[in-house]
């Protein structure tokens, strides 16, 4: 039986925002996906998280069913403000804010910009690129070309060429939904990985925080962990050794075990 409660839209921060809710009870957890991950592609993770949390998975502007198209600001401040406004509009309190990749950077920025209802932060393998730093290991054409293929109408075999380790179910969802990622929004986000200073946000994070690192991702290196620990004293760092950057896709149980250890929860036996 699915833990999906409903999908919904609301007007917050001047735009229509779409989200999916899983579980419906427990402590609220707001999940911000990465650069080309509409909310529905995180459904298999949210189903498991719903064993202990009331999960809200966002469609970041320019993706999925949220507002998109020309004329919108796709920068990190606007996207962080979307998160703050959505949490406020839903009336959530004591929120766990979990972001993956781009979403992790937006989560940290949201706290810097005053997300007062958030009491705990989980950053999953955020890009540590920025001004004067090494480049993010993925390249922009990988995103643009895969979106273009889906805009024409791609099948799972086309997607397998971009994501060879994913399951057929994951590839099918990506083939179905990737066309909803507005290419200029993706380009802006990718360029912001290199021109926006993520590290400057970390000293402003005053809530208990966790950094989850992909052992095989190549995004966060040991020296980066040390720097982040210096900038955010007390941050809990966990490595999922068998996973690449898309941690739940590569090792869902490892992702859940790391999260569960941080919160004192067990996700074993919560499969649906």
Secondary structure, DSSP 8 states (H G I E B T S, - for coil): ---EEEEEEEEETTEEEEEEEESSSSEEEEEE--TT--GGGGHHHHHHHTTTEEEEEE--TTSTTS--STT---SHHHHHHHHHHHHHHHT--SEEEEEETHHHHHHHHHHHTT-TTEEEEEEES-----TTS---SS-HHHHHHHHHHHHH---HHHHHHH-TTS-HHHHHHHHHHGGGS-HHHHHHHHHHHHHS-THHHHTT--SEEEEEEETTTSSS-HHHHHHHHHHSTT-EEEEETT--SSHHHH-HHHHHHHHHHHHT---TT---
